[in-house]
């Protein structure tokens, strides 16, 4: 998985867990939804557990579930959990320092990217997992267990 897909895949994982409700979900099931290897999912789940967004349950009925209600999880929290140091590609950018443009482009881009990053983070802070869940609920079908323990048919 590329570094750039970590955030999107993490949101997919959390949305899937929210969709499933309170049931602990095995990483293999989540991986099937994402169409990737369970090892990839477990690595991201590890970061989400460390951030306190997901909890684990061991045993035969084990798996992963949300640690808190979807309305309490902002997309910014998820972003920071899996993308702790966004650099917008500047870490692999090595322009010619003898060129007048190459010598100053990183400085200029750093300022522009910092403003863009702040705006993006402000928007991510306004959106919750519950907002994503509501949008998905209107287009996804299938039975799920609600947080209240009732089975519903979507």
Secondary structure, DSSP 8 states (H G I E B T S, - for coil): --GGGHHHHHHHHHHHHHHHTTS-B-HHHHHHHHTS-HHHHHHHHHHHHHTTSEEEE-STT-EEEESS-GGG-BHHHHHHHH-TT--TTGGG----TTSHHHHHHHHHHHHHHHHHHHHHHHHHHH-BHHHHHHHHHTT--SEEE-TTS-EEE-
